[in-house]
Amino acid sequence: MGSMARNQQLILNRYRPIAEAGSGGFSTVQVAWDTRIQRKVAIKCIELDDVDAARAALPGSEPASVPDPENPFWLDDEADRADFQLDDDFFDAPRPPARSLAHLPGLDEARTAAMLSDSNIVAVYDFEVQGPTAYLIMEYVDGITLSELLDRFGDRLTLDVAAAVFAAVSHALEVAHDNQVLHLDIKPDNVLITRQGQVKVTDFGLAMLADPSGFGAAG
């Protein structure tokens, strides 16, 4: 009974909440302890509307993206058919409708950030949905936002510090642009600074892929 009570306090039966790091709009950010990997993480908790929550609960809502021997509906080419010795009538049979979680709040952010691996970009580890809430599991950054830094220590900042922040943010955006990703929401609240002085860009929630001409429009 005691074990069950403890598990109910965990997020996704794995992450133990430590403190709330911030909130805004339809989401909050929790600092939590990953009981499996034994490390701190930041979890953006996004409340879904009734439509998104119902869609996420559908069986098979996130189809596999590669051929799967356990799911012969993915075996579309001749080589796959030959390997599994299934006749054409099987592949011509009606298939169940494919369902997708595309554009579910938080998922696009997770997929976009997962493309970007850099010391100046907050890493995204995972994305899960449970009940009416989507959870974006991210790297925990022990520090403060640039907004907080300016509020607390603005009169003590030097030109060298300002230049270092600009250089780090510019590098993060360059990495994103090299991957055809536009952040679209760069502001002091989305720039984190660790206790060691490392600068990290976070929150790719409005990000989008650039179009072939190299430009994109903000939502």
Phi, psi and omega in degrees: 000317179297319179296320180295319179297321179293319181296327180293338180276348181278146171278126181057029180057026184215322189255123181267116181299139178248312182197158174271128184265343181169166179207158179175142180063235182254018183223157171230158177243123179253136166274130185219163178256123177282107185288344180273308182273344180065062177203161175281145173223163171252134183237117173276119181258115186248118179283124182270150172283173185300324182292312181294321180296319179292321180294320180292335182277352181294139176300137178068028185290341178238090184292155177295154183253359179229158178304137183231119181303334179280352182228082187295352176297342180274353187273083189266337185265169186297323182296316179298319181297318182295318181299323184261359175051049177253138183281170184294332181298327179295317183283341178274353181290152179303138180256150177296147181297135178282133177247149183222147175265018181306136177070012171296133183309126179098332184288318178299320178298317180297314182293322180293310182296328180295338178285342191248109180247107182199149183293342179261012178232130179296126183284145174250129184263322188195168177217129181221154174237133176219118182062226183271015186233136172258141183239122176256113184267121187232165172301136175276127179249115181275094182179207182226166177281163176297326177301314180294321179299316180294320180294319186274322189232019185304324182284352181251357182286139179259168176298326179296320179294315179300318180295321180294320178295312179299320180296318181292316179295318179299320179296317179300317179292325178297318177298315179298314181295325176297336176259019179059034179246130175254129183288310175075001181212046179283122179200163183304329179294338182257015175242120181254145178233121183283170178296338179271000177091007178281139183256133181225135176267137180227178173064079174266031184298332179258003186297154176211162175281139178292150177279173185305334181278354177095006181236159175215157180256139178292149179294000000 
